[in-house]
Amino acid sequence: MALDDLDRVMEIEKSGFAHPWSADLLRREMMHDWSTVLVAAETRRGTGSGPMEALVGFIVYWLVHDELHVLNIATAPEERRRGVAKALMNEAAVRARRAGAVLATLEVRRTNVPAIGLYRALGYRQVGIRVNYYVDEGEDAIVMAKDL
């Protein structure tokens, strides 16, 4: 992700979450050595000036020692159910394996059934519950993990 992508990433973030991350938080994630923010973009036919890139999703993950930890992933509403999130998750796993990671972890809202389905399809399994993890709603998080 480049700083020029921040406005579009924030649009996607705000469209997907009741309590979205702030632009400052995303900027900080871009600065940490252990953090990566990847964007998914598609080349589309432009109007008159040739092809243009459309940013359709993003993922934020940490790579610490031998573990990949997914912090945030979102797809533009009009692009959902097209494999964007799956492609981002797979790319993060490939990069993490290349860097020596052997485990991937994440937290997901108990009520986020589509995301849980995606993670299970990618080989993640439930390993725990974080009670009241999402404090604003008092919602629990399911902790999921996958061997890389």
N, CA, C and O atoms as a GROMACS GRO file, in nm:
protein
  592
    1MET      N    1   0.083  -0.118   0.000
    1MET     CA    2   0.000   0.000   0.000
    1MET      C    3   0.088   0.123   0.000
    1MET      O    4   0.189   0.129   0.070
    2ALA      N    5   0.049   0.220  -0.078
    2ALA     CA    6   0.116   0.350  -0.080
    2ALA      C    7   0.025   0.452  -0.012
    2ALA      O    8  -0.096   0.431  -0.001
    3LEU      N    9   0.082   0.561   0.033
    3LEU     CA   10   0.001   0.665   0.097
    3LEU      C   11  -0.110   0.716   0.005
    3LEU      O   12  -0.216   0.755   0.052
    4ASP      N   13  -0.084   0.714  -0.126
    4ASP     CA   14  -0.187   0.756  -0.222
    4ASP      C   15  -0.310   0.666  -0.219
    4ASP      O   16  -0.418   0.708  -0.262
    5ASP      N   17  -0.296   0.544  -0.168
    5ASP     CA   18  -0.408   0.450  -0.160
    5ASP      C   19  -0.496   0.472  -0.037
    5ASP      O   20  -0.604   0.414  -0.027
    6LEU      N   21  -0.451   0.555   0.055
    6LEU     CA   22  -0.517   0.566   0.186
    6LEU      C   23  -0.664   0.609   0.176
    6LEU      O   24  -0.748   0.554   0.247
    7ASP      N   25  -0.695   0.704   0.092
    7ASP     CA   26  -0.835   0.749   0.082
    7ASP      C   27  -0.927   0.634   0.040
    7ASP      O   28  -1.034   0.616   0.099
    8ARG      N   29  -0.886   0.558  -0.061
    8ARG     CA   30  -0.970   0.447  -0.107
    8ARG      C   31  -0.976   0.336  -0.002
    8ARG      O   32  -1.082   0.277   0.019
    9VAL      N   33  -0.865   0.308   0.064
    9VAL     CA   34  -0.864   0.207   0.170
    9VAL      C   35  -0.960   0.249   0.280
    9VAL      O   36  -1.033   0.166   0.335
   10MET      N   37  -0.961   0.376   0.314
   10MET     CA   38  -1.053   0.425   0.418
   10MET      C   39  -1.199   0.413   0.374
   10MET      O   40  -1.285   0.384   0.456
   11GLU      N   41  -1.228   0.435   0.246
   11GLU     CA   42  -1.364   0.415   0.196
   11GLU      C   43  -1.407   0.270   0.218
   11GLU      O   44  -1.518   0.243   0.265
   12ILE      N   45  -1.319   0.178   0.182
   12ILE     CA   46  -1.349   0.035   0.198
   12ILE      C   47  -1.364   0.001   0.346
   12ILE      O   48  -1.457  -0.070   0.384
   13GLU      N   49  -1.274   0.051   0.428
   13GLU     CA   50  -1.278   0.026   0.572
   13GLU      C   51  -1.410   0.074   0.632
   13GLU      O   52  -1.474   0.002   0.708
   14LYS      N   53  -1.449   0.195   0.599
   14LYS     CA   54  -1.572   0.252   0.655
   14LYS      C   55  -1.697   0.179   0.605
   14LYS      O   56  -1.797   0.173   0.677
   15SER      N   57  -1.692   0.125   0.485
   15SER     CA   58  -1.808   0.054   0.431
   15SER      C   59  -1.824  -0.085   0.492
   15SER      O   60  -1.931  -0.145   0.484
   16GLY      N   61  -1.718  -0.135   0.554
   16GLY     CA   62  -1.722  -0.272   0.604
   16GLY      C   63  -1.735  -0.289   0.754
   16GLY      O   64  -1.764  -0.399   0.801
   17PHE      N   65  -1.713  -0.183   0.830
   17PHE     CA   66  -1.706  -0.198   0.974
   17PHE      C   67  -1.785  -0.089   1.046
   17PHE      O   68  -1.780   0.028   1.008
   18ALA      N   69  -1.857  -0.128   1.150
   18ALA     CA   70  -1.931  -0.032   1.232
   18ALA      C   71  -1.834   0.060   1.308
   18ALA      O   72  -1.865   0.176   1.332
   19HIS      N   73  -1.719   0.006   1.344
   19HIS     CA   74  -1.616   0.084   1.414
   19HIS      C   75  -1.486   0.072   1.335
   19HIS      O   76  -1.397  -0.005   1.372
   20PRO      N   77  -1.475   0.149   1.226
   20PRO     CA   78  -1.358   0.134   1.138
   20PRO      C   79  -1.230   0.188   1.202
   20PRO      O   80  -1.232   0.271   1.292
   21TRP      N   81  -1.119   0.136   1.151
   21TRP     CA   82  -0.990   0.189   1.190
   21TRP      C   83  -0.981   0.333   1.140
   21TRP      O   84  -1.051   0.372   1.047
   22SER      N   85  -0.896   0.411   1.203
   22SER     CA   86  -0.872   0.549   1.159
   22SER      C   87  -0.762   0.551   1.054
   22SER      O   88  -0.683   0.457   1.042
   23ALA      N   89  -0.758   0.659   0.979
   23ALA     CA   90  -0.651   0.677   0.881
   23ALA      C   91  -0.515   0.682   0.952
   23ALA      O   92  -0.416   0.630   0.899
   24ASP      N   93  -0.511   0.743   1.070
   24ASP     CA   94  -0.385   0.750   1.145
   24ASP      C   95  -0.336   0.610   1.183
   24ASP      O   96  -0.216   0.581   1.175
   25LEU      N   97  -0.428   0.524   1.224
   25LEU     CA   98  -0.389   0.388   1.261
   25LEU      C   99  -0.334   0.314   1.139
   25LEU      O  100  -0.232   0.245   1.150
   26LEU      N  101  -0.398   0.327   1.026
   26LEU     CA  102  -0.347   0.262   0.904
   26LEU      C  103  -0.210   0.318   0.864
   26LEU      O  104  -0.121   0.242   0.825
   27ARG      N  105  -0.194   0.449   0.875
   27ARG     CA  106  -0.062   0.508   0.845
   27ARG      C  107   0.046   0.452   0.936
   27ARG      O  108   0.156   0.421   0.891
   28ARG      N  109   0.013   0.437   1.066
   28ARG     CA  110   0.110   0.381   1.161
   28ARG      C  111   0.146   0.238   1.123
   28ARG      O  112   0.262   0.198   1.132
   29GLU      N  113   0.045   0.159   1.082
   29GLU     CA  114   0.073   0.020   1.043
   29GLU      C  115   0.170   0.015   0.925
   29GLU      O  116   0.250  -0.078   0.914
   30MET      N  117   0.163   0.114   0.838
   30MET     CA  118   0.253   0.118   0.722
   30MET      C  119   0.397   0.146   0.764
   30MET      O  120   0.490   0.118   0.688
   31MET      N  121   0.417   0.200   0.884
   31MET     CA  122   0.551   0.238   0.930
   31MET      C  123   0.625   0.129   1.006
   31MET      O  124   0.748   0.130   1.011
   32HIS      N  125   0.551   0.034   1.065
   32HIS     CA  126   0.615  -0.070   1.146
   32HIS      C  127   0.686  -0.173   1.058
   32HIS      O  128   0.636  -0.212   0.953
   33ASP      N  129   0.805  -0.215   1.102
   33ASP     CA  130   0.880  -0.317   1.028
   33ASP      C  131   0.806  -0.451   1.023
   33ASP      O  132   0.819  -0.524   0.925
   34TRP      N  133   0.730  -0.482   1.126
   34TRP     CA  134   0.664  -0.611   1.135
   34TRP      C  135   0.526  -0.613   1.071
   34TRP      O  136   0.463  -0.719   1.061
   35SER      N  137   0.478  -0.498   1.026
   35SER     CA  138   0.343  -0.486   0.973
   35SER      C  139   0.345  -0.468   0.822
   35SER      O  140   0.433  -0.401   0.767
   36THR      N  141   0.248  -0.529   0.756
   36THR     CA  142   0.233  -0.516   0.611
   36THR      C  143   0.088  -0.483   0.579
   36THR      O  144  -0.005  -0.541   0.635
   37VAL      N  145   0.070  -0.388   0.490
   37VAL     CA  146  -0.063  -0.357   0.437
   37VAL      C  147  -0.057  -0.381   0.287
   37VAL      O  148   0.010  -0.309   0.214
   38LEU      N  149  -0.128  -0.483   0.243
   38LEU     CA  150  -0.135  -0.515   0.100
   38LEU      C  151  -0.270  -0.470   0.045
   38LEU      O  152  -0.372  -0.478   0.113
   39VAL      N  153  -0.268  -0.422  -0.077
   39VAL     CA  154  -0.394  -0.388  -0.144
   39VAL      C  155  -0.414  -0.481  -0.263
   39VAL      O  156  -0.318  -0.529  -0.324
   40ALA      N  157  -0.539  -0.504  -0.296
   40ALA     CA  158  -0.576  -0.578  -0.416
   40ALA      C  159  -0.630  -0.476  -0.515
   40ALA      O  160  -0.719  -0.398  -0.482
   41ALA      N  161  -0.577  -0.478  -0.635
   41ALA     CA  162  -0.621  -0.386  -0.739
   41ALA      C  163  -0.648  -0.463  -0.867
   41ALA      O  164  -0.582  -0.562  -0.896
   42GLU      N  165  -0.745  -0.416  -0.940
   42GLU     CA  166  -0.777  -0.474  -1.070
   42GLU      C  167  -0.760  -0.368  -1.177
   42GLU      O  168  -0.792  -0.251  -1.157
   43THR      N  169  -0.708  -0.410  -1.291
   43THR     CA  170  -0.698  -0.319  -1.404
   43THR      C  171  -0.832  -0.319  -1.476
   43THR      O  172  -0.886  -0.424  -1.511
   44ARG      N  173  -0.884  -0.200  -1.496
   44ARG     CA  174  -1.015  -0.185  -1.560
   44ARG      C  175  -1.004  -0.089  -1.677
   44ARG      O  176  -0.914  -0.005  -1.685
   45ARG      N  177  -1.097  -0.104  -1.767
   45ARG     CA  178  -1.103  -0.016  -1.882
   45ARG      C  179  -1.140   0.125  -1.837
   45ARG      O  180  -1.244   0.145  -1.774
   46GLY      N  181  -1.056   0.220  -1.869
   46GLY     CA  182  -1.084   0.358  -1.833
   46GLY      C  183  -1.170   0.426  -1.939
   46GLY      O  184  -1.201   0.368  -2.043
   47THR      N  185  -1.208   0.545  -1.910
   47THR     CA  186  -1.289   0.621  -2.006
   47THR      C  187  -1.198   0.713  -2.085
   47THR      O  188  -1.163   0.822  -2.039
   48GLY      N  189  -1.159   0.670  -2.203
   48GLY     CA  190  -1.080   0.754  -2.293
   48GLY      C  191  -0.931   0.749  -2.274
   48GLY      O  192  -0.858   0.751  -2.373
   49SER      N  193  -0.881   0.742  -2.151
   49SER     CA  194  -0.737   0.753  -2.129
   49SER      C  195  -0.669   0.617  -2.112
   49SER      O  196  -0.554   0.612  -2.069
   50GLY      N  197  -0.736   0.510  -2.145
   50GLY     CA  198  -0.676   0.378  -2.133
   50GLY      C  199  -0.709   0.312  -2.002
   50GLY      O  200  -0.795   0.360  -1.927
   51PRO      N  201  -0.642   0.200  -1.972
   51PRO     CA  202  -0.674   0.124  -1.851
   51PRO      C  203  -0.638   0.200  -1.723
   51PRO      O  204  -0.549   0.284  -1.721
   52MET      N  205  -0.713   0.167  -1.617
   52MET     CA  206  -0.685   0.226  -1.486
   52MET      C  207  -0.697   0.119  -1.379
   52MET      O  208  -0.768   0.020  -1.397
   53GLU      N  209  -0.627   0.140  -1.269
   53GLU     CA  210  -0.632   0.044  -1.159
   53GLU      C  211  -0.740   0.084  -1.060
   53GLU      O  212  -0.752   0.200  -1.023
   54ALA      N  213  -0.819  -0.016  -1.017
   54ALA     CA  214  -0.922   0.005  -0.916
   54ALA      C  215  -0.884  -0.076  -0.793
   54ALA      O  216  -0.869  -0.198  -0.801
   55LEU      N  217  -0.870  -0.009  -0.680
   55LEU     CA  218  -0.838  -0.076  -0.556
   55LEU      C  219  -0.966  -0.140  -0.503
   55LEU      O  220  -1.066  -0.071  -0.482
   56VAL      N  221  -0.964  -0.272  -0.480
   56VAL     CA  222  -1.086  -0.346  -0.445
   56VAL      C  223  -1.083  -0.410  -0.307
   56VAL      O  224  -1.185  -0.460  -0.261
   57GLY      N  225  -0.968  -0.409  -0.240
   57GLY     CA  226  -0.960  -0.467  -0.107
   57GLY      C  227  -0.822  -0.447  -0.047
   57GLY      O  228  -0.730  -0.400  -0.114
   58PHE      N  229  -0.810  -0.484   0.081
   58PHE     CA  230  -0.681  -0.472   0.149
   58PHE      C  231  -0.676  -0.569   0.266
   58PHE      O  232  -0.778  -0.617   0.314
   59ILE      N  233  -0.553  -0.596   0.310
   59ILE     CA  234  -0.529  -0.679   0.428
   59ILE      C  235  -0.416  -0.615   0.507
   59ILE      O  236  -0.320  -0.562   0.450
   60VAL      N  237  -0.428  -0.619   0.640
   60VAL     CA  238  -0.322  -0.574   0.730
   60VAL      C  239  -0.281  -0.695   0.812
   60VAL      O  240  -0.364  -0.760   0.875
   61TYR      N  241  -0.152  -0.725   0.810
   61TYR     CA  242  -0.104  -0.838   0.891
   61TYR      C  243   0.032  -0.808   0.950
   61TYR      O  244   0.109  -0.726   0.899
   62TRP      N  245   0.058  -0.877   1.058
   62TRP     CA  246   0.188  -0.871   1.124
   62TRP      C  247   0.263  -1.001   1.098
   62TRP      O  248   0.202  -1.108   1.091
   63LEU      N  249   0.392  -0.990   1.085
   63LEU     CA  250   0.480  -1.106   1.079
   63LEU      C  251   0.579  -1.091   1.193
   63LEU      O  252   0.672  -1.010   1.186
   64VAL      N  253   0.558  -1.170   1.299
   64VAL     CA  254   0.642  -1.162   1.418
   64VAL      C  255   0.699  -1.300   1.445
   64VAL      O  256   0.625  -1.396   1.467
   65HIS      N  257   0.830  -1.308   1.441
   65HIS     CA  258   0.902  -1.435   1.456
   65HIS      C  259   0.850  -1.534   1.353
   65HIS      O  260   0.868  -1.514   1.233
   66ASP      N  261   0.786  -1.640   1.397
   66ASP     CA  262   0.740  -1.743   1.302
   66ASP      C  263   0.588  -1.743   1.288
   66ASP      O  264   0.529  -1.845   1.252
   67GLU      N  265   0.525  -1.628   1.315
   67GLU     CA  266   0.378  -1.622   1.311
   67GLU      C  267   0.327  -1.507   1.226
   67GLU      O  268   0.375  -1.394   1.235
   68LEU      N  269   0.230  -1.539   1.143
   68LEU     CA  270   0.153  -1.442   1.068
   68LEU      C  271   0.027  -1.414   1.150
   68LEU      O  272  -0.043  -1.507   1.189
   69HIS      N  273  -0.002  -1.286   1.176
   69HIS     CA  274  -0.125  -1.252   1.247
   69HIS      C  275  -0.204  -1.153   1.163
   69HIS      O  276  -0.158  -1.042   1.138
   70VAL      N  277  -0.323  -1.193   1.119
   70VAL     CA  278  -0.408  -1.107   1.038
   70VAL      C  279  -0.485  -1.014   1.131
   70VAL      O  280  -0.557  -1.061   1.220
   71LEU      N  281  -0.471  -0.884   1.110
   71LEU     CA  282  -0.538  -0.785   1.194
   71LEU      C  283  -0.665  -0.732   1.130
   71LEU      O  284  -0.763  -0.706   1.200
   72ASN      N  285  -0.665  -0.717   0.998
   72ASN     CA  286  -0.777  -0.654   0.932
   72ASN      C  287  -0.778  -0.695   0.786
   72ASN      O  288  -0.673  -0.704   0.723
   73ILE      N  289  -0.896  -0.719   0.734
   73ILE     CA  290  -0.912  -0.748   0.592
   73ILE      C  291  -1.050  -0.698   0.550
   73ILE      O  292  -1.148  -0.716   0.622
   74ALA      N  293  -1.056  -0.635   0.435
   74ALA     CA  294  -1.184  -0.583   0.387
   74ALA      C  295  -1.185  -0.578   0.236
   74ALA      O  296  -1.082  -0.558   0.171
   75THR      N  297  -1.303  -0.597   0.181
   75THR     CA  298  -1.326  -0.592   0.037
   75THR      C  299  -1.433  -0.486   0.011
   75THR      O  300  -1.528  -0.473   0.088
   76ALA      N  301  -1.418  -0.411  -0.096
   76ALA     CA  302  -1.520  -0.313  -0.135
   76ALA      C  303  -1.654  -0.384  -0.150
   76ALA      O  304  -1.658  -0.494  -0.206
   77PRO      N  305  -1.762  -0.325  -0.102
   77PRO     CA  306  -1.893  -0.392  -0.105
   77PRO      C  307  -1.932  -0.444  -0.244
   77PRO      O  308  -1.987  -0.554  -0.256
   78GLU      N  309  -1.903  -0.367  -0.347
   78GLU     CA  310  -1.941  -0.407  -0.483
   78GLU      C  311  -1.852  -0.519  -0.539
   78GLU      O  312  -1.881  -0.572  -0.646
   79GLU      N  313  -1.747  -0.553  -0.468
   79GLU     CA  314  -1.654  -0.656  -0.514
   79GLU      C  315  -1.661  -0.785  -0.433
   79GLU      O  316  -1.587  -0.879  -0.460
   80ARG      N  317  -1.747  -0.790  -0.335
   80ARG     CA  318  -1.756  -0.907  -0.247
   80ARG      C  319  -1.804  -1.030  -0.323
   80ARG      O  320  -1.874  -1.020  -0.424
   81ARG      N  321  -1.764  -1.146  -0.271
   81ARG     CA  322  -1.801  -1.278  -0.328
   81ARG      C  323  -1.733  -1.302  -0.464
   81ARG      O  324  -1.783  -1.380  -0.545
   82ARG      N  325  -1.619  -1.235  -0.488
   82ARG     CA  326  -1.545  -1.253  -0.612
   82ARG      C  327  -1.405  -1.309  -0.588
   82ARG      O  328  -1.327  -1.321  -0.683
   83GLY      N  329  -1.372  -1.342  -0.463
   83GLY     CA  330  -1.243  -1.402  -0.432
   83GLY      C  331  -1.134  -1.304  -0.393
   83GLY      O  332  -1.018  -1.344  -0.380
   84VAL      N  333  -1.168  -1.178  -0.373
   84VAL     CA  334  -1.068  -1.078  -0.336
   84VAL      C  335  -1.006  -1.110  -0.200
   84VAL      O  336  -0.883  -1.115  -0.188
   85ALA      N  337  -1.088  -1.132  -0.099
   85ALA     CA  338  -1.037  -1.162   0.035
   85ALA      C  339  -0.956  -1.291   0.034
   85ALA      O  340  -0.852  -1.299   0.099
   86LYS      N  341  -1.003  -1.391  -0.037
   86LYS     CA  342  -0.930  -1.518  -0.046
   86LYS      C  343  -0.792  -1.496  -0.108
   86LYS      O  344  -0.693  -1.550  -0.059
   87ALA      N  345  -0.786  -1.417  -0.214
   87ALA     CA  346  -0.657  -1.389  -0.279
   87ALA      C  347  -0.564  -1.314  -0.184
   87ALA      O  348  -0.444  -1.344  -0.179
   88LEU      N  349  -0.616  -1.218  -0.110
   88LEU     CA  350  -0.533  -1.144  -0.014
   88LEU      C  351  -0.483  -1.236   0.097
   88LEU      O  352  -0.366  -1.230   0.134
   89MET      N  353  -0.570  -1.320   0.150
   89MET     CA  354  -0.529  -1.415   0.256
   89MET      C  355  -0.422  -1.510   0.204
   89MET      O  356  -0.324  -1.537   0.273
   90ASN      N  357  -0.440  -1.561   0.083
   90ASN     CA  358  -0.342  -1.652   0.025
   90ASN      C  359  -0.208  -1.584   0.002
   90ASN      O  360  -0.103  -1.642   0.029
   91GLU      N  361  -0.210  -1.461  -0.048
   91GLU     CA  362  -0.085  -1.387  -0.071
   91GLU      C  363  -0.013  -1.360   0.061
   91GLU      O  364   0.110  -1.372   0.067
   92ALA      N  365  -0.085  -1.324   0.164
   92ALA     CA  366  -0.023  -1.303   0.295
   92ALA      C  367   0.042  -1.431   0.344
   92ALA      O  368   0.154  -1.428   0.397
   93ALA      N  369  -0.025  -1.545   0.327
   93ALA     CA  370   0.030  -1.674   0.370
   93ALA      C  371   0.156  -1.710   0.292
   93ALA      O  372   0.253  -1.759   0.349
   94VAL      N  373   0.154  -1.686   0.162
   94VAL     CA  374   0.272  -1.715   0.078
   94VAL      C  375   0.392  -1.631   0.125
   94VAL      O  376   0.502  -1.683   0.141
   95ARG      N  377   0.368  -1.503   0.146
   95ARG     CA  378   0.476  -1.414   0.191
   95ARG      C  379   0.526  -1.454   0.329
   95ARG      O  380   0.646  -1.450   0.356
   96ALA      N  381   0.436  -1.493   0.417
   96ALA     CA  382   0.474  -1.532   0.552
   96ALA      C  383   0.556  -1.661   0.550
   96ALA      O  384   0.657  -1.671   0.619
   97ARG      N  385   0.512  -1.759   0.472
   97ARG     CA  386   0.589  -1.885   0.461
   97ARG      C  387   0.730  -1.857   0.409
   97ARG      O  388   0.827  -1.912   0.460
   98ARG      N  389   0.740  -1.771   0.308
   98ARG     CA  390   0.870  -1.736   0.252
   98ARG      C  391   0.960  -1.673   0.358
   98ARG      O  392   1.082  -1.688   0.354
   99ALA      N  393   0.900  -1.603   0.454
   99ALA     CA  394   0.976  -1.537   0.561
   99ALA      C  395   0.999  -1.629   0.681
   99ALA      O  396   1.059  -1.587   0.780
  100GLY      N  397   0.952  -1.754   0.674
  100GLY     CA  398   0.977  -1.850   0.780
  100GLY      C  399   0.863  -1.872   0.877
  100GLY      O  400   0.881  -1.942   0.977
  101ALA      N  401   0.748  -1.816   0.852
  101ALA     CA  402   0.634  -1.835   0.943
  101ALA      C  403   0.580  -1.978   0.932
  101ALA      O  404   0.581  -2.037   0.823
  102VAL      N  405   0.535  -2.032   1.042
  102VAL     CA  406   0.480  -2.167   1.045
  102VAL      C  407   0.336  -2.171   1.094
  102VAL      O  408   0.270  -2.275   1.089
  103LEU      N  409   0.286  -2.055   1.142
  103LEU     CA  410   0.150  -2.049   1.197
  103LEU      C  411   0.087  -1.917   1.157
  103LEU      O  412   0.153  -1.813   1.153
  104ALA      N  413  -0.044  -1.922   1.127
  104ALA     CA  414  -0.122  -1.801   1.101
  104ALA      C  415  -0.236  -1.795   1.201
  104ALA      O  416  -0.298  -1.897   1.230
  105THR      N  417  -0.263  -1.675   1.254
  105THR     CA  418  -0.371  -1.658   1.351
  105THR      C  419  -0.453  -1.534   1.316
  105THR      O  420  -0.408  -1.446   1.243
  106LEU      N  421  -0.575  -1.531   1.370
  106LEU     CA  422  -0.662  -1.415   1.354
  106LEU      C  423  -0.775  -1.422   1.454
  106LEU      O  424  -0.801  -1.528   1.513
  107GLU      N  425  -0.842  -1.310   1.474
  107GLU     CA  426  -0.966  -1.305   1.552
  107GLU      C  427  -1.076  -1.260   1.458
  107GLU      O  428  -1.055  -1.177   1.369
  108VAL      N  429  -1.195  -1.315   1.480
  108VAL     CA  430  -1.311  -1.278   1.398
  108VAL      C  431  -1.434  -1.271   1.488
  108VAL      O  432  -1.449  -1.350   1.581
  109ARG      N  433  -1.521  -1.176   1.458
  109ARG     CA  434  -1.645  -1.164   1.534
  109ARG      C  435  -1.725  -1.293   1.524
  109ARG      O  436  -1.735  -1.354   1.417
  110ARG      N  437  -1.780  -1.333   1.635
  110ARG     CA  438  -1.861  -1.456   1.638
  110ARG      C  439  -1.976  -1.448   1.538
  110ARG      O  440  -2.018  -1.551   1.484
  111THR      N  441  -2.028  -1.328   1.512
  111THR     CA  442  -2.143  -1.311   1.422
  111THR      C  443  -2.105  -1.294   1.275
  111THR      O  444  -2.193  -1.285   1.189
  112ASN      N  445  -1.976  -1.289   1.245
  112ASN     CA  446  -1.933  -1.267   1.107
  112ASN      C  447  -1.925  -1.401   1.032
  112ASN      O  448  -1.817  -1.452   1.003
  113VAL      N  449  -2.042  -1.454   1.002
  113VAL     CA  450  -2.052  -1.587   0.941
  113VAL      C  451  -1.981  -1.596   0.806
  113VAL      O  452  -1.912  -1.695   0.782
  114PRO      N  453  -1.994  -1.496   0.716
  114PRO     CA  454  -1.922  -1.506   0.588
  114PRO      C  455  -1.770  -1.516   0.607
  114PRO      O  456  -1.705  -1.596   0.540
  115ALA      N  457  -1.714  -1.435   0.696
  115ALA     CA  458  -1.570  -1.440   0.719
  115ALA      C  459  -1.527  -1.573   0.779
  115ALA      O  460  -1.426  -1.630   0.739
  116ILE      N  461  -1.604  -1.622   0.875
  116ILE     CA  462  -1.572  -1.752   0.936
  116ILE      C  463  -1.572  -1.861   0.830
  116ILE      O  464  -1.485  -1.948   0.829
  117GLY      N  465  -1.668  -1.857   0.740
  117GLY     CA  466  -1.674  -1.954   0.631
  117GLY      C  467  -1.551  -1.946   0.541
  117GLY      O  468  -1.496  -2.049   0.502
  118LEU      N  469  -1.509  -1.825   0.508
  118LEU     CA  470  -1.388  -1.807   0.427
  118LEU      C  471  -1.267  -1.865   0.499
  118LEU      O  472  -1.190  -1.940   0.440
  119TYR      N  473  -1.250  -1.830   0.626
  119TYR     CA  474  -1.133  -1.876   0.699
  119TYR      C  475  -1.131  -2.029   0.710
  119TYR      O  476  -1.026  -2.092   0.697
  120ARG      N  477  -1.246  -2.087   0.735
  120ARG     CA  478  -1.252  -2.235   0.740
  120ARG      C  479  -1.215  -2.295   0.605
  120ARG      O  480  -1.142  -2.394   0.599
  121ALA      N  481  -1.265  -2.237   0.498
  121ALA     CA  482  -1.233  -2.287   0.364
  121ALA      C  483  -1.084  -2.277   0.335
  121ALA      O  484  -1.030  -2.355   0.255
  122LEU      N  485  -1.016  -2.182   0.398
  122LEU     CA  486  -0.872  -2.165   0.381
  122LEU      C  487  -0.791  -2.252   0.476
  122LEU      O  488  -0.668  -2.250   0.473
  123GLY      N  489  -0.859  -2.330   0.561
  123GLY     CA  490  -0.789  -2.422   0.649
  123GLY      C  491  -0.772  -2.375   0.792
  123GLY      O  492  -0.707  -2.443   0.871
  124TYR      N  493  -0.830  -2.262   0.828
  124TYR     CA  494  -0.824  -2.215   0.966
  124TYR      C  495  -0.920  -2.297   1.052
  124TYR      O  496  -1.023  -2.345   1.004
  125ARG      N  497  -0.884  -2.312   1.178
  125ARG     CA  498  -0.969  -2.384   1.273
  125ARG      C  499  -0.983  -2.299   1.399
  125ARG      O  500  -0.895  -2.220   1.433
  126GLN      N  501  -1.094  -2.316   1.467
  126GLN     CA  502  -1.115  -2.242   1.591
  126GLN      C  503  -1.026  -2.300   1.700
  126GLN      O  504  -1.022  -2.421   1.721
  127VAL      N  505  -0.955  -2.211   1.770
  127VAL     CA  506  -0.867  -2.255   1.878
  127VAL      C  507  -0.898  -2.188   2.011
  127VAL      O  508  -0.838  -2.221   2.113
  128GLY      N  509  -0.993  -2.094   2.009
  128GLY     CA  510  -1.028  -2.028   2.134
  128GLY      C  511  -1.132  -1.920   2.115
  128GLY      O  512  -1.178  -1.894   2.004
  129ILE      N  513  -1.169  -1.859   2.226
  129ILE     CA  514  -1.266  -1.748   2.229
  129ILE      C  515  -1.205  -1.637   2.313
  129ILE      O  516  -1.150  -1.663   2.420
  130ARG      N  517  -1.215  -1.514   2.266
  130ARG     CA  518  -1.177  -1.398   2.346
  130ARG      C  519  -1.308  -1.329   2.385
  130ARG      O  520  -1.372  -1.263   2.303
  131VAL      N  521  -1.345  -1.345   2.510
  131VAL     CA  522  -1.471  -1.292   2.560
  131VAL      C  523  -1.467  -1.139   2.557
  131VAL      O  524  -1.370  -1.078   2.602
  132ASN      N  525  -1.575  -1.079   2.504
  132ASN     CA  526  -1.591  -0.933   2.502
  132ASN      C  527  -1.476  -0.863   2.429
  132ASN      O  528  -1.441  -0.750   2.463
  133TYR      N  529  -1.417  -0.929   2.330
  133TYR     CA  530  -1.303  -0.874   2.256
  133TYR      C  531  -1.340  -0.744   2.185
  133TYR      O  532  -1.263  -0.648   2.186
  134TYR      N  533  -1.458  -0.742   2.125
  134TYR     CA  534  -1.507  -0.622   2.058
  134TYR      C  535  -1.592  -0.546   2.160
  134TYR      O  536  -1.714  -0.562   2.167
  135VAL      N  537  -1.526  -0.463   2.238
  135VAL     CA  538  -1.583  -0.401   2.357
  135VAL      C  539  -1.705  -0.315   2.324
  135VAL      O  540  -1.802  -0.314   2.400
  136ASP      N  541  -1.701  -0.243   2.212
  136ASP     CA  542  -1.811  -0.151   2.179
  136ASP      C  543  -1.945  -0.221   2.172
  136ASP      O  544  -2.048  -0.164   2.210
  137GLU      N  545  -1.946  -0.346   2.123
  137GLU     CA  546  -2.070  -0.421   2.115
  137GLU      C  547  -2.079  -0.532   2.218
  137GLU      O  548  -2.182  -0.599   2.230
  138GLY      N  549  -1.973  -0.552   2.294
  138GLY     CA  550  -1.970  -0.661   2.390
  138GLY      C  551  -1.968  -0.797   2.322
  138GLY      O  552  -2.020  -0.895   2.376
  139GLU      N  553  -1.908  -0.802   2.204
  139GLU     CA  554  -1.910  -0.925   2.125
  139GLU      C  555  -1.780  -1.003   2.142
  139GLU      O  556  -1.672  -0.946   2.150
  140ASP      N  557  -1.793  -1.135   2.148
  140ASP     CA  558  -1.678  -1.223   2.159
  140ASP      C  559  -1.610  -1.238   2.023
  140ASP      O  560  -1.672  -1.221   1.918
  141ALA      N  561  -1.482  -1.270   2.027
  141ALA     CA  562  -1.406  -1.303   1.908
  141ALA      C  563  -1.375  -1.452   1.910
  141ALA      O  564  -1.342  -1.508   2.014
  142ILE      N  565  -1.383  -1.513   1.796
  142ILE     CA  566  -1.335  -1.649   1.778
  142ILE      C  567  -1.190  -1.638   1.734
  142ILE      O  568  -1.160  -1.567   1.639
  143VAL      N  569  -1.101  -1.707   1.802
  143VAL     CA  570  -0.960  -1.711   1.765
  143VAL      C  571  -0.943  -1.831   1.673
  143VAL      O  572  -0.982  -1.943   1.706
  144MET      N  573  -0.884  -1.805   1.557
  144MET     CA  574  -0.863  -1.911   1.460
  144MET      C  575  -0.715  -1.920   1.425
  144MET      O  576  -0.643  -1.820   1.430
  145ALA      N  577  -0.671  -2.040   1.389
  145ALA     CA  578  -0.531  -2.061   1.355
  145ALA      C  579  -0.520  -2.162   1.240
  145ALA      O  580  -0.610  -2.242   1.214
  146LYS      N  581  -0.406  -2.154   1.174
  146LYS     CA  582  -0.379  -2.242   1.060
  146LYS      C  583  -0.228  -2.267   1.055
  146LYS      O  584  -0.149  -2.174   1.068
  147ASP      N  585  -0.191  -2.392   1.038
  147ASP     CA  586  -0.050  -2.423   1.017
  147ASP      C  587  -0.012  -2.383   0.874
  147ASP      O  588  -0.085  -2.410   0.779
  148LEU      N  589   0.103  -2.318   0.863
  148LEU     CA  590   0.150  -2.278   0.731
  148LEU      C  591   0.248  -2.381   0.678
  148LEU      O  592   0.300  -2.366   0.567
   0.00000   0.00000   0.00000
